[in-house]
Amino acid sequence: MPARVMEVVVRGGLAPSLIAALDGFAIDTAGSGLTSITGPVTDQAMLFGLLGMLDEVHIEVVSVNPRQDA
């Protein structure tokens, strides 16, 4: 099954070390105080791993969205 492009929206910015750990994902910080993390997710385990990593560093996840336009 091919990877599906997902967007994870979080509150606030991300530290440079976390951005480096998200290699392969596009990071976009909006002026609204939200940051979008967009990239390929191969399966549910990978998505849970990404969400778990954000939880471990106390990053608040606002939404998780499949990207239809990718």
Secondary structure, DSSP 8 states (H G I E B T S, - for coil): ---EEEEEEEES---HHHHHHTTTSEEEE-TTSEEEEEEEE-SHHHHHHHHHHHHHTT--EEEEEE-S--
